[in-house]
Amino acid sequence: MNEHYRKKVAFHTLGCKLNFAETSTISRSFPEDKFERVPNTKIADIYVINTCSVTDVADRKCRQAIRKFIHLSPDAFIIVVGCYAQLKPQEISAIPGVDLVLGINEKFDIATYLDNFGKKARAEVHSCDLTSCDMFNGSFSVGDRTRSFLKVQDGCDYGCAYCTIPMARGKSKNPDIGMLTIEAETIARKGIKEIVLTGVNIGDFGKSTGDIFYDLLSELIKVEGIYRYRISSIEPNLLTNDLIRLSAESSKILPHFHIPLQSGSNKILGLMKRRYKREVFSDRISVIKELIPTAGIGADVIVGFPGESAEDFTETFDFINSLPISYLHVFTFSERPGTVASTLPGKVTFEEKESRSKKLISLSKQKHQTFLAQNTGCNASVLFEPAKSAGMISGYTGNYIRVEHPWQSALSGEIKKVRLTGISVNGKMKIELID
C-alpha cells in the first residue's frame, strides 16, 4: 500500500441498534494510519455493509444496498457482514461485485481477511458454525456526541416460532458486569451523556455469568459522566417489579420502556411460542404507570401471523386500545425459512395483512397524540442533538418525546430542563427552556 495514500472505507448499517453498535466497533478495527473513513454517500475503496435478516423485506433492502454500492463504485472492495451474511452467505456471494462475506463472529476480526483489495471473480465466504464458536463480541458506538449504543447481551434462547435470530446469533450470552462498566467509563470519557443498552434479549442478561439485568443496571448507574441510560427493548416476562422500581428511583434510568407484545390474543401468543400471556403484558403496564405515571411505553406488534383470524386481530386491537401505550412498532408477518411459523396452516392474505397493519398504525398515531397531549404543560429534561435542521435543534425527553427549538449552538449535546408547551404540525413538541 502506498504510504502516502490511505484507503477510503465507508460503512452502511441496516437493522437494529445492536447492529449500529457493532458497526462502530468494526470501524475502529481499521487503523487510521492506513484507512480514511468517509460517508457512505461518497466514492470509497472499501464498503462494509452490516446486514439485517429479520424479515424478507430486510433481506431485500440488504441486496438493494449491496447493489447500490457496487453501482456507486464498481471497483470498490465490497464486504458484507451481519445476520443476513450469517444466514444466507451463498445467496450474497452470488451477487456479482461482492468480494467478501463474513459471518456473525468473523466480522469482528475483519483485518484477518484483508490481505489485498483486488476485486474477486467470486466472493470469499467465512462463516463459522455458531455451536462451535458461540462467543460474545463486545461493541459500543462512539460516532454520536450525544449517545452511545452499548451492547450488553447477544443471542437468544427463546425460539419464537417466527424468528431467525437464534439461527443468526446463537444462544444468549453476555460479558461480565465489570467489563461493561469499563466500557461505560470509556464512553463517558468521550463526553457522551446517554447510553442506550442494546442486545437481542437484554432482559435475559446474565446467562453467561450468573447475574441478572437488575445487577447490571445497579452498577452502571454508578458510572460518573453518564447521565442517562435508555433500555432499548425488554420482554414483558423479564421486566420485573425490581427493574421498574429501580427505574422509578434512579434519575439516570430513563422513564421509557419498549416492550414487545406481538399479539393481544393468547391463542396467537401460544402459536408464536411466546413465553407469556397478554395478562402479563397488561400487568407490566399497570405497574409502570403506577410507579412512573409519565413513562413512555412502546410496543411491537406482528399482524397476519398464520392462524390469526379476524376475531383474533380484533382482540389484539381492542386490547392495545385499552392500554396507556405511547406508540406502536407494527410489523407485517414475514415468513422466514427454517422457522416453525413457515410450516403453520392458516396463512393470512397479503391484502388482509396490509389492512390490519394500517389499522394498527392509525391506532399508534392516535395513542401517540394522546400521550403528547397528556405531557403538554409538563417539565422534562431533553438531551439535544448536535445537528441543525431547518433552523431548528431537536432532542428527546426521558420518556421519548421528540422536541424541537429554534437553533442555539450552545444547546448542542447538552441536557436542559424544558417545559413542553404544545404539539408542532410535524408531530414534535414545542418547548420553552427553563434553565
C-alpha positions, -999 to 999 in steps of 0.1 A, spaced: 0 0 0 13 35 -9 23 50 25 10 84 13 -24 71 4 -49 59 29 -77 36 15 -111 52 18 -136 30 37 -173 36 42 -198 18 64 -235 11 59 -258 -4 86 -292 -19 83 -314 -31 111 -313 -27 148 -294 -5 174 -273 -36 181 -260 -35 145 -251 2 148 -231 -6 180 -213 -34 161 -206 -14 130 -190 13 152 -167 -13 168 -159 -29 134 -150 6 120 -125 11 149 -106 -20 137 -94 -2 106 -62 16 116 -63 53 110 -28 54 95 -39 31 67 -76 39 62 -97 71 60 -133 68 70 -157 86 46 -195 89 44 -212 60 26 -226 86 1 -191 91 -12 -169 71 -35 -148 47 -14 -122 20 -20 -139 -3 5 -176 -6 16 -186 -26 47 -223 -34 47 -237 -47 81 -269 -65 73 -302 -75 89 -324 -105 82 -354 -101 105 -379 -102 76 -378 -109 38 -381 -71 34 -349 -67 54 -332 -92 31 -344 -73 1 -331 -40 15 -297 -56 21 -295 -68 -15 -305 -33 -27 -279 -17 -6 -252 -41 -18 -261 -34 -54 -262 4 -48 -226 5 -35 -214 -18 -63 -230 7 -88 -217 37 -69 -181 24 -71 -177 -6 -93 -140 -11 -85 -145 -9 -47 -139 -39 -24 -174 -49 -11 -176 -66 23 -209 -79 36 -213 -89 72 -241 -94 98 -272 -116 102 -280 -119 65 -244 -128 59 -246 -155 86 -279 -170 75 -275 -168 37 -238 -164 28 -241 -182 -6 -270 -160 -16 -249 -129 -10 -218 -143 -26 -237 -150 -58 -242 -112 -63 -216 -101 -89 -193 -75 -73 -193 -88 -37 -158 -97 -26 -160 -109 10 -188 -123 32 -182 -126 69 -204 -143 95 -215 -131 129 -182 -137 147 -158 -133 118 -168 -97 112 -151 -87 144 -118 -100 131 -122 -83 97 -85 -73 94 -75 -110 92 -93 -113 59 -79 -81 42 -47 -93 26 -55 -74 -5 -83 -53 -20 -83 -67 -56 -117 -75 -70 -125 -112 -69 -142 -134 -95 -164 -147 -67 -168 -137 -31 -149 -154 -4 -171 -167 24 -160 -171 60 -188 -181 84 -184 -204 114 -210 -228 129 -225 -209 158 -224 -240 180 -186 -243 177 -177 -206 181 -206 -190 201 -186 -162 217 -196 -127 229 -180 -98 210 -183 -66 229 -194 -34 210 -203 2 216 -208 32 193 -189 65 197 -197 84 165 -225 104 181 -217 131 206 -249 127 225 -255 90 229 -238 56 226 -252 22 219 -237 -3 243 -241 -40 235 -247 -58 268 -261 -91 255 -263 -111 223 -281 -142 210 -314 -156 223 -327 -189 238 -364 -182 233 -370 -199 199 -401 -179 190 -420 -195 161 -414 -166 136 -378 -157 145 -344 -164 128 -323 -145 153 -311 -176 172 -300 -191 139 -280 -159 131 -267 -150 166 -267 -182 186 -275 -187 223 -279 -160 248 -246 -147 261 -231 -117 278 -198 -104 293 -193 -98 330 -206 -66 346 -171 -53 352 -162 -53 315 -194 -34 307 -187 -9 335 -153 -2 320 -168 3 286 -194 28 300 -165 46 317 -147 47 283 -178 62 267 -181 88 295 -146 100 289 -156 108 253 -181 133 266 -211 112 257 -240 117 281 -265 89 273 -261 52 268 -287 31 250 -284 -5 263 -288 -29 234 -289 -66 228 -311 -93 213 -328 -101 246 -313 -78 272 -337 -89 300 -320 -123 297 -287 -108 307 -266 -130 330 -269 -164 313 -231 -164 309 -221 -150 343 -249 -159 367 -261 -123 371 -294 -106 363 -301 -74 344 -310 -56 376 -274 -62 388 -260 -47 357 -282 -16 359 -274 -11 396 -237 -9 387 -239 11 355 -258 40 372 -227 45 394 -205 54 365 -197 91 366 -202 112 335 -231 91 321 -264 109 330 -289 88 311 -295 51 304 -322 40 280 -333 4 278 -338 -4 241 -363 -32 245 -372 -58 271 -395 -88 271 -426 -84 293 -419 -116 313 -384 -103 321 -394 -68 331 -395 -74 368 -410 -52 396 -375 -46 409 -364 -33 375 -394 -9 373 -387 3 409 -351 9 401 -361 29 371 -385 49 392 -359 56 419 -329 64 396 -329 97 377 -303 80 354 -326 53 341 -350 70 317 -388 65 321 -391 48 287 -400 11 281 -402 -6 248 -419 -39 254 -426 -65 226 -462 -76 228 -465 -92 193 -502 -101 198 -531 -93 221 -546 -128 216 -534 -155 239 -542 -180 212 -518 -163 188 -492 -158 215 -493 -196 220 -488 -203 183 -459 -178 183 -443 -197 212 -441 -165 232 -433 -170 269 -462 -150 284 -499 -143 281 -514 -110 274 -523 -106 311 -485 -104 319 -481 -75 295 -511 -55 308 -498 -61 344 -464 -47 335 -481 -16 320 -501 -12 352 -470 -14 375 -451 11 353 -479 36 353 -484 32 390 -447 39 398 -438 62 369 -471 79 356 -453 99 329 -434 69 314 -434 64 277 -443 29 267 -439 14 232 -448 -20 219 -440 -43 190 -469 -60 173 -469 -85 144 -500 -87 122 -510 -116 100 -494 -144 118 -506 -178 105 -539 -187 122 -547 -151 131 -584 -148 123 -604 -115 121 -616 -121 156 -580 -126 169 -570 -93 153 -599 -75 168 -590 -89 202 -554 -75 197 -567 -41 185 -591 -38 214 -565 -50 239 -540 -24 228 -566 3 226 -575 -3 263 -539 3 275 -519 36 281 -494 28 254 -475 57 238 -467 43 203 -465 10 184 -440 -6 160 -462 -26 137 -447 -55 117 -464 -74 89 -457 -111 94 -429 -123 71 -424 -160 66 -388 -170 73 -373 -203 60 -365 -227 87 -389 -213 113 -418 -231 129 -441 -204 116 -433 -213 80 -449 -247 85 -481 -235 101 -515 -235 84 -539 -206 82 -519 -182 61 -533 -147 60 -536 -130 27 -513 -101 18 -543 -78 14 -556 -87 48 -522 -82 65 -519 -48 49 -554 -38 61 -547 -49 97 -513 -32 96 -529 1 86 -554 -1 114 -528 -6 140 -506 22 125 -536 45 127 -542 34 163 -505 41 171 -508 77 158 -539 82 180 -521 68 210 -491 90 204 -511 122 200 -529 114 233 -496 109 250 -482 142 237 -514 160 248 -510 145 283 -475 158 285 -483 193 273 -475 218 302 -452 193 319 -415 199 326 -389 175 313 -352 171 306 -340 170 270 -307 158 255 -302 180 224 -288 166 192 -258 183 176 -275 185 142 -292 216 128 -323 211 106 -343 239 90 -330 263 116 -341 241 145 -324 219 171 -342 188 184 -338 161 210 -356 136 232 -371 138 266 -365 109 290 -399 94 282 -391 95 245 -409 126 232 -391 143 204 -389 181 208 -376 210 188 -365 245 195 -350 274 173 -313 266 168 -289 275 196 -254 261 192 -250 262 230 -277 236 234 -259 210 212 -251 179 231 -264 193 264 -291 182 288 -315 210 296 -347 214 316 -377 224 294 -414 229 296 -434 212 269 -458 238 255 -476 222 226 -475 200 196 -460 211 163 -475 203 129 -447 178 123 -456 158 155 -427 171 176 -434 191 207 -426 228 211 -407 238 243 -396 266 265 -362 265 281 -363 266 319 -326 268 326 
